[in-house]
Amino acid sequence: MTKADIVNEIAKNTGIDKATVLTTVEAFIETVKGSLAKKENVYLRGFGSFIIKERAQKTARNISKNVTIIIPAHKIPAFKPSKVFLGMVKN
């Protein structure tokens, strides 16, 4: 499902015009990205959490050049579904 599909589905279910729904969906996405950029997790009860995970430093190999490289510690965004949401998907 794409962002356009989501906008169409919300517009159809709520009766709100697509332009308003698109603006709202884009504002939601920007708000989540902005919060994660400020190192703040986003919790949506019944849906899940957008969190920041820390990856430890590790050693890797570039097999084409046959050299060992060090990948520094870094942070990545992640999504952790709620138990209710996870239960819906598993069934």
N, C-alpha and C positions, 0 to 999 in steps of 0.2 A: 504494500500500500504506500503510495506516495503522498507528499504534502497536498497535492491537488485532490487526491482521492479523499483525504481526511477532510479538507475544506468542503468538498461536495457533500460528503456524508453528514457533516454537522449542519450545513445549510439546509439539507433536505429534512433532517430530523427536528430542527428548531424553527425553521421558517425565516431565519435571519438571512439577509442577502450575502452572497459569496464574498463581496469585497470587504464587508465588515468582519466576516469570519476569518478571511485570509489575514487581515490586519491583526486580529486577536491571536491567531495561531503564531504568526511571526513575532509578535510582542512576547508571547509565552516563551518561544525558543530563545529569543535574545535575552530575556530575563534569566532563564536557566543558565545560558552560557556566561552571562555577566556574573552571576552568583558563583559559579564554579571558578571563574577567572579570579575572583576575590577570595578563593579558598573556602567558600561557604557551601555546605551541602544543601541539597533541596529535597525535602521530604513531602511526598504526596500520599496521604493516608489512603489505603485501599488500592493503590497503584504501585508505588515503589519509591526508591530513593536514587537521586543522581548524586553520586559521591566522587571524591577524589581519592584514588588509590596511589600509594607510594610504591615504586619499584626500586628494589635494592640495586646497588652496583653489581655488575656481573661481567664475566669474561666470555667473549665470543670469538668465533673464527671467521675470517673472510676467506672462504675456500678457493675463490678464484685467484687470489694473490698469495694464499697459504700463509697468512699472518694472523696473529692473535691481537684482538683489539679489546679495549675496556669500554664497556657501555656504562656511563655514569648513572648514579641514582637519579630518578626523575618521577614526576607525578603524571597520572593519566586520568581522564574522566571515565567513570563506569556507571552502569545502571544495575541496581539490585531490586528485583521485583518483590512486592509484598507477598505474604503467604497466601492471601486470598487470590491475587492475580496468578501466582504460580500454580495454585490448585486448579484454576480455570483452564490454564494452558495444558497442564498434565493430563486432564481428563479428555 
